[in-house]
């Protein structure tokens, strides 16, 4: 039975970029179905008219691409980004075993993203959470940054993937199982910028994130964004870290990383999915030295039934 991937987008006055975002999702090809919902906060710049056009196009697009596509949107006020995303997810009847994610109205998925997820689900069904390369595109869609970042489970769970102590996890490249989202308690709408950081640390209490050595989604750098983490906007960084500090004080995160950097705890492991033998995906185990951020020692163990617990 074909698997369905469930995606949502929060939008507000996104007429300049929303077409690119929608097309990047609906044009995904592969052996599965797509369910996509956009939650608009009350746009006045023509975004809603664009959404109406896409809603009319979808039946013909689904037939053309030979992929079952269901597209809907709703317009309602919200109290912030994560409230809108939660409302969008709640509008969908997502099975517990299905994979899901969200994409900002500025951002895009890259070709082959969904096909990679469908293949991984078939080859390694125990994966509950995955991410691809950290990728950034310019305002015109040109890829300007690709980084292979590793995120060990212990660091994520401790809240250390905060751009100060360790690299942040790029949300646009993350996808996860609905059952994990439910077990972790979903999104906390009281956050304005760091809601994904909070969600990832709660995910990590249940499972590691599996790294995929592919580009999956991309964050678009442009003026006037809600979140420009990764840009040169120092005020945005300050507000982002202030939200994190209210949840886990900076001094606590500092002390946690110092304790982890004491041998032998300085060596941590994290899982990766590798496309290799016989045209299949396999889990591999890699290790990182916390005293040498950016320097990773790779150790591969091809195992069909590797347990996702480190």
BAFI-3210 file (N, C-alpha, C; in Angstrom, 3 decimals, decimal comma, padded with zeros to 6 digits):
// residues 310
n [1|2|3|4|5|6|7|8|9|10|11|12|13|14|15|16|17|18|19|20|21|22|23|24|25|26|27|28|29|30|31|32|33|34|35|36|37|38|39|40|41|42|43|44|45|46|47|48|49|50|51|52|53|54|55|56|57|58|59|60|61|62|63|64|65|66|67|68|69|70|71|72|73|74|75|76|77|78|79|80|81|82|83|84|85|86|87|88|89|90|91|92|93|94|95|96|97|98|99|100|101|102|103|104|105|106|107|108|109|110|111|112|113|114|115|116|117|118|119|120|121|122|123|124|125|126|127|128|129|130|131|132|133|134|135|136|137|138|139|140|141|142|143|144|145|146|147|148|149|150|151|152|153|154|155|156|157|158|159|160|161|162|163|164|165|166|167|168|169|170|171|172|173|174|175|176|177|178|179|180|181|182|183|184|185|186|187|188|189|190|191|192|193|194|195|196|197|198|199|200|201|202|203|204|205|206|207|208|209|210|211|212|213|214|215|216|217|218|219|220|221|222|223|224|225|226|227|228|229|230|231|232|233|234|235|236|237|238|239|240|241|242|243|244|245|246|247|248|249|250|251|252|253|254|255|256|257|258|259|260|261|262|263|264|265|266|267|268|269|270|271|272|273|274|275|276|277|278|279|280|281|282|283|284|285|286|287|288|289|290|291|292|293|294|295|296|297|298|299|300|301|302|303|304|305|306|307|308|309|310]
n.u [000,849|000,641|002,592|001,741|002,928|002,734|002,436|002,737|002,287|002,786|001,486|001,697|001,047|002,698|003,001|005,072|006,733|005,317|004,395|006,694|007,304|005,018|005,072|007,488|006,832|004,485|005,420|007,039|008,246|007,586|006,967|004,560|002,037|000,820|-000,124|-001,110|-001,306|-002,052|-001,852|-003,107|-002,609|-004,264|-003,733|-003,128|-002,019|-002,412|-001,806|-003,801|-005,432|-003,664|-003,473|-006,051|-005,998|-004,095|-005,472|-007,497|-005,972|-004,901|-006,217|-005,774|-003,005|-002,285|-003,091|-001,434|001,165|000,925|000,616|-000,993|-002,387|-003,410|-004,575|-005,156|-006,329|-006,606|-007,909|-007,261|-006,958|-003,967|-001,815|000,823|003,785|004,204|001,783|000,176|001,280|000,696|-002,114|-002,472|-001,460|-003,341|-005,534|-005,340|-005,849|-003,742|-002,153|-000,635|001,686|002,620|004,826|005,784|006,004|006,976|007,068|008,377|006,822|008,611|010,468|011,933|011,472|013,791|014,399|013,636|013,380|011,035|010,995|013,332|012,580|010,447|011,831|013,607|011,812|010,895|013,209|014,407|012,467|012,343|013,198|012,401|012,770|014,348|016,952|018,375|021,195|022,305|021,050|021,089|019,439|019,617|017,757|016,833|016,747|019,115|021,482|023,492|024,813|025,867|026,046|027,389|026,214|026,522|024,519|024,485|022,440|022,491|023,389|021,363|019,146|019,951|019,636|021,659|022,056|022,080|023,219|025,144|026,520|026,587|025,964|022,863|019,854|018,650|015,458|014,011|014,931|014,067|012,109|009,546|007,990|004,494|003,686|005,881|005,843|003,452|004,078|006,085|004,690|004,012|004,131|005,175|003,379|004,034|006,551|008,367|010,491|012,244|010,908|011,280|013,816|013,090|011,245|012,886|014,632|012,892|012,014|014,419|014,457|013,268|014,247|017,110|018,083|018,268|020,811|020,840|022,717|022,060|020,604|017,681|015,755|015,551|016,514|015,525|017,255|016,219|014,985|012,917|011,950|010,320|011,985|015,443|017,567|020,858|021,548|022,941|021,622|021,729|019,969|017,932|019,251|019,756|017,163|016,315|018,133|017,428|014,890|015,580|017,250|015,425|014,186|016,182|018,732|021,618|023,974|023,562|023,548|026,156|027,592|026,753|027,822|030,551|030,868|030,330|032,507|034,579|036,821|035,917|033,605|033,623|033,483|030,921|028,136|026,259|023,518|023,523|022,033|022,947|023,307|023,834|024,861|023,586|021,694|020,208|019,151|021,079|021,662|024,237|026,797|028,218|030,867|031,626|033,958|033,612|035,350|036,422|034,869|033,400|035,245|035,012|035,094|034,653|032,905|031,762|029,053|027,440|024,288|021,330|019,396|019,933|019,705|018,015|019,222|021,202]
n.v [-001,198|002,217|004,695|007,644|010,931|013,549|016,984|020,366|023,930|027,049|030,252|033,757|036,564|035,793|035,953|036,350|034,142|031,777|030,159|028,824|027,303|025,629|024,250|022,878|020,896|019,584|018,641|016,517|013,319|009,771|006,587|007,000|008,840|012,251|014,481|017,657|020,631|024,055|026,595|029,615|032,855|035,016|036,520|039,452|040,090|038,821|036,177|034,326|034,167|032,921|030,425|029,485|029,122|027,053|025,021|024,474|023,565|021,129|018,499|018,020|018,207|016,062|013,940|014,348|014,004|011,497|010,861|010,558|013,358|015,462|018,554|021,217|024,250|026,672|029,606|031,510|033,380|033,340|032,736|032,801|031,455|028,650|027,943|028,161|026,103|023,860|023,963|023,444|020,796|019,533|019,703|017,639|014,168|012,210|009,157|007,110|005,806|007,225|009,471|012,886|016,519|020,025|023,003|026,176|029,146|030,455|028,635|025,617|022,231|019,836|018,216|014,732|014,315|013,189|010,677|009,568|009,341|007,509|005,254|004,779|004,164|001,759|000,143|000,469|000,234|000,852|003,427|006,527|009,209|011,547|013,366|015,554|016,973|020,171|022,857|025,875|028,329|031,077|034,173|033,953|031,246|029,860|027,472|028,102|027,164|024,208|021,833|019,092|018,016|016,566|015,191|014,018|011,976|012,408|015,032|016,488|015,909|017,144|019,759|021,062|021,589|024,310|026,354|027,654|025,908|023,621|022,590|023,700|021,887|021,619|022,559|022,439|020,203|018,044|015,174|013,100|010,424|010,208|009,035|009,508|012,288|012,591|011,222|012,854|015,100|017,085|020,426|023,342|026,102|028,442|029,240|031,415|031,496|029,375|026,958|024,616|023,730|023,036|020,981|019,063|018,309|017,031|014,959|013,522|012,238|009,881|008,712|008,556|010,998|010,118|010,527|011,553|011,367|013,354|016,093|017,418|019,399|023,025|026,094|029,395|032,359|035,573|038,981|040,256|037,973|035,734|034,079|034,192|032,685|031,815|033,754|037,106|038,554|039,872|040,552|038,708|036,324|036,824|036,920|034,348|032,776|033,717|032,630|029,918|029,954|030,528|028,131|026,106|027,088|028,959|028,514|025,956|024,421|024,895|023,624|021,000|020,326|020,567|018,459|016,301|016,363|015,205|012,592|009,065|009,960|011,811|010,758|010,205|008,548|008,308|007,612|006,916|006,818|004,894|004,668|001,875|-001,289|-003,488|-001,680|-000,698|000,940|001,248|001,114|002,859|003,280|006,074|007,997|010,773|013,110|015,052|016,978|017,960|019,637|019,468|017,741|014,533|011,100|008,294|005,294|002,450|000,219|-002,149|-003,160|-004,881|-004,821|-002,896|-001,578|001,376|003,052|004,887]
n.w [000,000|-000,904|000,778|002,592|002,832|005,109|005,054|006,220|006,011|007,513|006,819|006,040|004,384|002,149|-000,597|-002,438|-002,357|-001,963|-004,087|-005,022|-002,760|-002,476|-004,957|-004,699|-002,927|-003,935|-006,350|-005,824|-006,614|-006,797|-005,143|-003,597|-001,691|-001,311|001,176|001,852|003,671|004,101|006,474|006,824|008,177|007,681|005,300|003,263|000,894|-001,510|-001,211|-000,432|-002,686|-004,411|-003,117|-003,504|-006,256|-006,497|-005,175|-007,004|-009,109|-008,321|-008,742|-011,546|-011,565|-009,966|-011,584|-013,787|-012,710|-011,793|-009,119|-006,038|-004,809|-002,262|-001,494|000,710|002,289|004,946|006,499|009,247|012,303|014,354|017,223|016,819|015,151|015,809|016,851|014,583|013,018|014,600|014,528|011,827|011,604|013,214|011,626|009,920|009,417|010,608|010,367|012,930|012,130|009,977|008,156|008,691|008,440|008,526|006,503|005,989|004,575|003,013|002,218|000,699|-000,483|-001,733|-004,916|-005,006|-002,310|-000,993|-002,205|-001,186|001,522|001,311|000,342|002,471|004,513|003,610|003,529|006,073|008,405|011,118|011,580|013,021|012,968|010,926|009,169|006,669|004,823|006,050|004,424|002,572|000,647|-001,672|-002,122|-004,731|-005,079|-005,455|-004,424|-001,698|000,479|001,937|004,406|006,204|009,010|012,234|014,840|017,797|019,918|022,736|022,977|021,716|023,377|025,714|025,101|023,756|021,076|019,937|018,492|019,889|021,632|020,120|016,706|015,328|014,517|011,300|010,541|008,122|006,850|008,265|009,163|010,532|012,432|013,105|015,522|017,185|017,381|018,812|021,206|022,200|022,816|021,023|019,488|021,312|021,691|022,957|022,348|020,134|018,360|018,904|018,904|017,400|018,255|020,883|020,380|019,129|021,243|022,919|021,267|021,221|023,631|023,130|020,764|018,524|016,008|012,641|010,388|007,017|004,147|002,147|000,304|001,522|002,292|002,123|003,624|003,031|002,607|003,140|003,203|005,868|007,151|009,486|010,971|010,970|011,684|011,383|009,691|009,551|011,459|014,448|016,532|016,176|016,776|019,507|020,603|020,026|021,557|024,064|024,463|024,608|026,860|028,870|029,100|029,471|031,387|030,308|031,758|032,749|030,405|029,562|031,647|031,288|028,742|029,319|031,117|029,447|027,826|029,086|029,037|029,224|028,036|026,047|023,524|021,358|019,791|016,735|014,514|010,983|007,743|005,033|001,569|-000,167|-000,415|-002,824|-003,813|-001,661|001,388|004,347|007,867|009,517|011,971|013,413|014,914|017,075|018,345|021,096|021,861|019,619|017,738|014,624|013,595|012,619|013,307|011,337|011,605|010,226|010,392|008,853|009,258|009,187|011,139|013,130|016,333|017,235|019,451|021,505]
ca.u [000,000|001,479|002,670|001,436|003,679|001,873|003,187|001,980|003,002|002,138|001,757|001,130|001,571|003,835|002,709|006,293|007,471|004,482|004,305|007,889|007,182|003,991|005,531|008,567|006,206|003,555|006,127|007,841|007,870|007,941|005,960|003,742|001,034|001,136|-001,223|-000,488|-002,254|-001,478|-002,611|-002,813|-003,022|-005,092|-002,926|-003,801|-001,135|-002,656|-001,473|-005,008|-005,835|-002,748|-003,859|-007,269|-005,594|-003,458|-006,509|-008,178|-005,025|-004,388|-006,675|-005,072|-001,598|-002,188|-003,186|-000,248|002,346|000,596|000,792|-002,189|-002,102|-004,553|-004,134|-006,182|-005,839|-007,578|-007,520|-007,727|-005,914|-003,209|-001,045|002,238|004,223|004,024|000,341|-000,328|001,720|-000,098|-003,464|-002,420|-001,360|-004,613|-006,530|-005,103|-006,022|-002,448|-001,952|000,522|002,885|002,963|005,847|005,232|006,950|006,448|007,965|008,011|006,316|009,763|011,468|011,628|012,027|014,628|013,954|014,032|013,212|010,025|011,400|014,294|011,832|009,716|012,800|014,096|010,745|010,809|014,445|014,720|011,183|012,426|013,518|011,273|013,112|015,504|017,299|019,366|022,209|021,892|021,128|020,533|019,359|019,471|016,393|016,429|016,708|020,430|022,071|024,694|025,413|025,543|026,926|027,108|026,289|026,112|023,798|024,298|021,206|022,706|023,501|020,041|018,297|020,414|019,384|022,933|022,070|021,500|024,079|026,218|027,289|026,657|025,166|021,417|019,287|017,855|014,082|013,525|015,410|013,638|010,833|009,418|006,781|003,448|003,674|006,926|005,308|002,460|004,752|006,863|003,777|003,755|004,805|004,825|003,042|004,533|007,794|008,222|011,604|012,996|010,001|011,837|014,841|012,395|010,661|013,962|015,174|011,905|012,141|015,633|014,195|012,705|014,963|018,071|017,785|019,109|021,323|020,815|023,717|021,418|019,870|016,252|015,029|016,448|016,089|015,777|017,659|015,617|014,608|011,558|011,507|010,052|013,196|016,622|018,673|021,801|021,933|023,745|020,718|022,129|018,800|017,219|020,006|019,558|015,810|016,303|018,823|016,679|013,845|016,220|017,740|014,291|013,837|017,363|019,690|022,891|024,970|023,300|024,008|027,621|028,073|026,477|028,803|031,854|030,885|030,366|033,805|035,565|036,989|035,671|032,308|033,785|033,150|029,494|027,774|025,002|023,235|023,363|021,539|023,885|022,794|024,987|024,815|022,417|020,704|019,364|019,619|021,517|022,079|025,630|027,046|029,372|031,209|032,173|034,674|033,045|036,426|036,871|033,670|033,696|036,088|034,255|035,675|033,580|032,995|030,557|028,630|026,247|023,450|019,939|018,496|020,617|018,758|018,197|019,330|022,611]
ca.v [000,000|003,416|005,503|009,063|011,880|014,660|018,220|021,591|025,199|028,244|031,363|035,081|037,516|035,096|035,850|036,360|032,868|030,608|029,270|027,966|026,359|024,643|023,404|022,005|019,767|018,840|018,051|015,367|012,108|008,532|005,541|007,308|009,884|013,513|015,241|018,953|021,636|025,354|027,344|031,029|033,684|036,155|037,307|040,509|040,455|037,952|034,787|033,491|033,940|031,901|029,144|029,059|028,637|025,743|024,057|024,103|022,871|019,876|017,260|017,839|017,976|014,697|013,048|014,555|013,453|010,120|010,781|011,006|014,602|016,145|019,874|022,047|025,374|027,326|030,957|031,786|034,039|032,480|033,487|032,715|030,456|027,255|027,739|027,921|024,774|022,887|023,989|022,764|019,348|019,066|019,656|016,416|012,884|011,585|007,866|007,108|005,284|008,063|010,502|014,227|017,610|021,311|023,801|027,581|029,671|030,966|027,583|024,632|020,883|019,589|017,031|013,435|014,251|012,213|009,352|009,091|008,928|006,272|004,152|004,515|003,505|000,378|-000,576|000,570|000,690|001,288|004,860|007,353|010,622|011,658|014,696|015,594|018,020|021,552|023,511|027,223|028,889|032,529|034,621|033,473|029,791|029,270|026,870|028,844|026,574|022,811|021,332|017,768|018,197|015,420|015,588|012,878|012,007|012,969|016,477|017,026|015,776|018,104|021,115|021,668|021,925|025,645|027,276|028,136|024,768|022,654|023,021|023,511|020,956|022,379|022,070|022,187|018,890|017,046|014,489|012,181|009,617|010,848|008,486|010,202|013,631|012,466|010,835|013,998|016,151|018,094|021,720|024,274|027,347|029,614|029,665|032,219|031,225|028,160|025,833|023,388|023,291|022,389|019,726|018,088|017,764|016,081|013,771|012,786|011,410|008,616|008,108|009,447|011,412|009,412|011,459|011,095|012,133|013,916|017,344|017,124|020,661|024,177|027,348|030,506|033,625|036,752|040,024|040,264|036,658|035,528|033,507|034,273|032,023|031,426|034,973|038,018|039,325|039,605|040,615|037,446|035,368|037,132|036,506|032,880|032,239|034,083|031,620|028,686|030,164|030,445|026,712|025,505|028,196|028,839|027,941|024,519|023,827|024,943|022,587|019,696|020,061|020,344|017,111|015,337|016,429|014,489|011,216|008,637|010,425|012,741|010,050|009,897|007,884|008,716|006,756|007,463|005,881|004,869|003,979|001,083|-002,647|-004,015|-000,641|-000,560|001,784|000,537|001,944|002,820|003,962|006,951|008,561|012,117|013,523|016,331|017,942|018,406|019,921|019,576|016,613|013,324|009,811|007,466|003,850|001,923|-001,132|-002,453|-004,102|-004,725|-004,680|-002,150|-000,947|002,825|003,495|005,144]
ca.w [000,000|-000,955|001,976|002,439|003,643|005,499|005,186|006,455|005,905|008,038|005,904|006,277|003,394|001,529|-002,031|-003,241|-002,318|-001,663|-005,249|-005,014|-001,644|-002,810|-006,063|-004,235|-002,228|-004,783|-007,493|-005,397|-007,342|-006,131|-004,965|-002,438|-001,812|-000,652|001,806|002,148|004,169|004,438|007,467|006,608|009,310|007,262|004,368|002,511|-000,220|-002,653|-000,897|-000,391|-004,070|-004,928|-002,531|-004,197|-007,582|-006,326|-004,810|-008,246|-009,990|-007,781|-009,401|-012,817|-011,253|-009,464|-012,740|-014,615|-012,045|-011,407|-007,675|-005,341|-004,095|-001,650|-001,040|001,316|003,081|005,809|006,909|010,610|013,098|015,259|018,210|016,484|014,177|016,222|016,979|013,230|012,595|015,353|013,965|010,526|011,839|013,777|010,549|009,149|010,110|010,314|011,049|013,832|011,475|008,833|008,329|008,592|008,612|008,099|005,682|005,989|003,306|002,261|002,045|-000,345|-000,488|-002,900|-005,666|-004,477|-000,854|-000,586|-002,661|-000,194|002,718|001,005|000,272|003,826|005,266|003,139|003,854|007,506|008,958|012,517|011,662|013,449|012,815|010,039|008,673|005,612|004,924|006,292|003,114|002,510|-000,699|-001,738|-002,414|-006,059|-005,082|-005,687|-003,226|-001,302|001,677|002,236|005,451|006,755|010,454|013,033|016,047|018,697|020,699|024,066|022,864|021,409|024,566|026,717|024,621|023,363|019,646|020,074|017,736|020,758|022,125|019,020|015,575|015,375|013,535|010,338|010,534|006,765|006,406|009,256|009,003|011,658|012,533|013,898|016,880|017,937|017,630|019,889|022,451|022,683|023,262|019,997|019,566|022,383|021,000|023,674|021,705|018,925|017,457|019,254|019,087|016,829|019,216|021,996|019,898|018,891|022,496|023,437|020,408|021,568|024,802|022,668|019,634|017,868|014,632|011,684|009,389|005,631|003,396|000,964|000,497|001,639|002,266|002,182|004,229|002,117|003,215|002,517|004,146|006,397|007,600|010,909|011,556|010,112|012,360|010,352|008,988|010,362|012,299|015,825|017,402|016,052|017,582|020,930|020,981|019,945|022,726|025,272|024,628|025,053|028,228|029,798|029,223|030,104|031,517|029,604|032,667|032,837|029,151|029,625|032,559|030,673|027,690|029,955|031,681|028,349|027,157|029,892|028,555|027,841|027,563|024,929|022,288|021,262|018,541|016,131|013,360|009,635|006,729|003,909|000,386|-000,574|-000,930|-003,541|-004,046|-000,475|002,488|005,537|008,990|009,931|013,239|013,336|016,214|017,082|019,549|021,505|022,045|018,302|016,961|013,201|013,186|012,887|012,958|010,821|011,764|009,607|010,742|008,068|009,992|008,771|012,285|014,174|017,244|017,282|020,836|021,783]
c.u [000,882|001,436|002,344|002,328|002,805|002,727|002,252|002,905|002,186|002,463|001,086|001,819|002,839|003,686|003,963|006,931|006,591|004,369|005,489|007,792|006,191|004,486|006,619|008,024|005,363|004,232|007,024|007,326|008,270|006,741|005,112|002,790|001,437|-000,146|-000,624|-001,555|-001,505|-002,419|-002,213|-003,401|-003,878|-004,341|-003,762|-003,028|-001,341|-002,317|-002,706|-005,507|-004,939|-003,124|-005,124|-006,949|-004,963|-004,489|-007,256|-007,274|-004,755|-004,920|-005,949|-003,591|-001,372|-002,220|-001,937|000,979|002,154|000,929|-000,494|-001,835|-003,412|-004,043|-005,323|-005,519|-006,973|-007,019|-008,125|-006,611|-005,210|-002,416|000,452|002,522|003,852|002,564|-000,259|000,049|000,910|-001,519|-003,506|-002,326|-002,686|-005,713|-006,425|-005,324|-004,799|-002,331|-000,669|001,800|003,363|004,073|005,246|006,335|006,272|007,521|007,470|007,603|007,394|010,625|011,026|012,140|012,810|014,186|014,499|013,826|012,232|010,389|012,410|013,580|011,096|010,659|013,307|013,055|010,604|012,015|014,733|013,474|011,256|012,813|012,263|011,510|014,368|015,723|018,341|020,425|021,564|022,131|020,441|020,530|019,196|018,031|015,909|016,480|018,030|020,994|023,391|025,398|024,931|026,545|026,437|027,298|025,828|025,533|023,542|023,099|021,384|022,797|022,152|019,171|018,671|020,198|020,615|023,008|021,393|022,262|025,149|027,128|027,509|025,790|023,675|020,996|018,398|016,463|013,604|013,927|014,962|012,252|010,756|008,073|005,771|003,422|004,725|006,463|004,314|003,128|005,525|005,981|003,522|004,512|004,289|004,622|003,496|005,872|007,467|009,308|012,232|012,094|010,510|012,954|014,204|011,808|011,742|014,469|014,179|011,831|013,287|015,496|013,703|013,551|016,034|017,537|018,774|019,510|021,334|021,780|023,146|020,801|018,376|015,402|016,004|015,751|016,465|016,118|017,008|015,225|013,173|011,051|011,185|011,306|014,331|017,819|019,598|022,233|022,754|022,894|020,981|020,944|018,015|017,922|019,718|018,194|015,675|016,948|018,102|015,558|014,426|016,668|016,621|013,893|014,942|018,422|021,018|023,947|024,802|023,796|025,530|028,173|027,865|027,505|030,184|031,951|030,968|031,733|034,931|035,636|036,521|034,356|032,407|033,487|031,672|029,205|026,433|024,784|023,101|022,753|022,427|023,261|023,939|024,655|023,478|021,321|019,747|019,992|019,976|021,827|023,566|025,765|028,310|029,645|031,835|032,870|034,204|034,104|036,946|035,654|034,054|034,563|035,400|035,034|034,543|033,876|031,678|030,298|027,347|025,454|022,000|019,018|019,171|019,600|019,063|018,169|020,800|022,739]
c.v [001,244|004,196|006,959|009,867|013,099|015,900|019,391|022,794|026,286|029,416|032,647|036,057|036,982|034,992|035,755|034,982|031,626|029,653|028,306|026,900|025,247|023,689|022,439|020,787|018,931|018,174|016,887|014,108|010,878|007,651|005,788|008,449|011,111|014,139|016,533|019,966|022,917|026,084|028,814|031,875|034,882|037,079|038,319|040,907|039,604|036,491|033,890|033,189|032,894|030,519|028,601|028,500|027,250|024,671|023,571|023,277|021,423|018,608|016,984|017,552|016,548|013,687|013,137|013,871|012,004|009,872|011,275|012,195|015,160|017,434|020,647|023,252|025,934|028,685|031,237|032,499|033,039|033,351|033,424|031,559|029,037|026,931|027,434|026,530|023,696|022,809|023,243|021,251|018,786|018,982|018,380|015,187|012,030|010,258|007,880|006,655|006,161|009,055|011,864|015,267|018,920|022,063|025,237|028,065|030,346|029,844|026,549|023,250|020,708|018,304|015,737|013,270|013,159|010,799|008,742|008,601|007,620|005,070|003,779|003,771|002,043|-000,433|-000,622|001,072|001,172|002,755|005,647|008,839|010,703|013,103|014,566|016,649|019,357|022,339|024,867|027,669|030,398|032,882|034,131|031,954|029,104|028,707|027,568|028,210|025,143|022,336|019,979|017,857|016,939|015,904|014,360|013,074|012,679|014,486|017,127|017,035|016,778|019,547|021,822|022,045|023,274|026,735|027,942|026,990|023,714|023,174|022,785|022,509|021,751|021,768|021,690|020,815|017,765|016,484|013,402|011,465|010,289|010,331|009,159|011,605|013,597|012,148|012,000|015,160|017,255|019,391|022,541|025,649|028,595|030,094|030,501|031,919|029,858|026,949|024,537|022,848|022,525|021,045|018,672|017,499|016,789|014,826|012,887|011,984|010,024|007,922|009,061|009,907|010,690|010,384|010,812|011,971|012,597|015,267|017,031|018,392|021,804|025,379|028,481|031,771|034,773|037,738|039,822|038,934|036,661|035,028|033,599|033,684|031,450|032,620|035,846|038,873|039,010|039,666|039,310|036,355|035,579|036,675|034,982|032,280|032,577|033,082|030,312|028,805|030,091|028,995|025,934|026,598|027,907|028,169|026,432|023,826|023,825|023,798|021,196|019,366|019,822|018,932|016,048|015,294|015,780|013,048|010,220|009,146|011,362|012,084|009,685|009,320|008,403|007,895|007,539|006,378|006,011|004,083|003,188|-000,243|-002,991|-002,966|-000,442|000,440|000,906|001,548|001,767|003,600|004,792|007,528|009,939|012,369|014,919|017,386|018,495|018,630|020,172|018,446|015,309|012,093|008,876|005,990|003,261|000,479|-001,410|-003,548|-003,854|-004,417|-003,946|-001,413|000,537|003,307|003,652|006,016]
c.w [000,000|000,354|001,642|003,359|003,860|005,771|005,449|006,291|006,587|007,114|006,387|005,325|002,726|000,018|-002,884|-003,358|-002,245|-002,847|-005,284|-003,932|-001,985|-003,899|-005,598|-003,500|-003,186|-005,970|-007,095|-006,082|-006,546|-005,898|-003,720|-002,724|-000,996|-000,107|002,348|002,550|004,515|005,392|007,363|007,745|008,960|006,319|003,607|001,255|-001,468|-002,403|-000,987|-001,802|-004,732|-004,396|-003,201|-005,580|-007,485|-005,972|-006,059|-009,159|-009,582|-008,448|-010,717|-012,582|-010,774|-010,606|-013,599|-014,023|-011,620|-009,934|-007,020|-004,464|-003,545|-001,028|-000,476|001,987|003,918|006,201|008,273|011,369|014,004|016,216|017,935|015,550|014,589|016,511|015,611|012,736|013,304|014,825|012,634|010,694|012,352|012,728|009,724|010,022|009,800|011,063|011,875|013,148|010,321|009,185|008,012|008,739|008,272|007,323|005,699|004,612|002,474|001,698|001,014|000,050|-001,774|-003,608|-005,068|-002,989|-000,442|-001,028|-001,695|001,059|002,454|000,946|001,665|004,648|004,865|003,595|005,351|008,233|010,394|012,667|012,020|013,206|011,955|009,635|007,571|005,869|005,302|005,002|003,155|001,055|-000,606|-002,068|-003,770|-006,189|-005,349|-004,385|-002,910|-000,107|001,816|003,278|005,953|008,272|011,181|014,361|016,927|019,618|022,058|024,035|022,585|022,658|025,648|026,284|024,105|021,885|019,443|019,337|018,598|021,166|021,043|017,896|015,817|014,304|012,587|010,194|009,140|006,235|007,319|008,955|010,072|011,625|013,467|015,326|017,759|018,314|018,789|021,222|023,058|023,121|022,267|020,232|020,742|021,754|021,743|023,132|020,470|017,893|017,672|019,475|018,492|017,717|020,368|021,579|019,704|020,208|023,128|022,572|020,880|022,850|024,400|021,603|019,124|016,518|013,720|010,581|008,010|004,838|002,058|001,322|000,475|001,526|002,433|002,806|003,284|002,904|002,450|003,600|004,636|006,881|009,089|011,598|010,557|010,839|011,299|009,518|009,926|011,293|013,771|016,787|017,362|016,853|019,061|021,405|020,992|021,189|024,023|025,531|025,149|026,503|029,249|030,058|029,939|030,203|030,827|030,477|032,797|031,570|029,085|030,464|031,973|029,608|028,278|030,515|030,599|027,675|027,969|029,383|029,608|027,260|026,364|023,588|022,325|019,882|018,036|014,858|012,058|008,750|005,501|002,760|-000,221|-001,193|-001,595|-003,725|-002,895|000,492|003,681|006,635|009,241|011,232|013,092|014,723|016,056|018,409|019,918|021,759|020,721|017,424|015,509|012,694|013,588|012,447|012,538|011,054|011,266|010,035|009,966|008,779|009,600|009,946|013,442|015,040|017,352|018,726|021,180|023,031]
res [x|x|x|x|x|x|x|x|x|x|x|x|x|x|x|x|x|x|x|x|x|x|x|x|x|x|x|x|x|x|x|x|x|x|x|x|x|x|x|x|x|x|x|x|x|x|x|x|x|x|x|x|x|x|x|x|x|x|x|x|x|x|x|x|x|x|x|x|x|x|x|x|x|x|x|x|x|x|x|x|x|x|x|x|x|x|x|x|x|x|x|x|x|x|x|x|x|x|x|x|x|x|x|x|x|x|x|x|x|x|x|x|x|x|x|x|x|x|x|x|x|x|x|x|x|x|x|x|x|x|x|x|x|x|x|x|x|x|x|x|x|x|x|x|x|x|x|x|x|x|x|x|x|x|x|x|x|x|x|x|x|x|x|x|x|x|x|x|x|x|x|x|x|x|x|x|x|x|x|x|x|x|x|x|x|x|x|x|x|x|x|x|x|x|x|x|x|x|x|x|x|x|x|x|x|x|x|x|x|x|x|x|x|x|x|x|x|x|x|x|x|x|x|x|x|x|x|x|x|x|x|x|x|x|x|x|x|x|x|x|x|x|x|x|x|x|x|x|x|x|x|x|x|x|x|x|x|x|x|x|x|x|x|x|x|x|x|x|x|x|x|x|x|x|x|x|x|x|x|x|x|x|x|x|x|x|x|x|x|x|x|x|x|x|x|x|x|x|x|x|x|x|x|x|x|x|x|x|x|x]
***
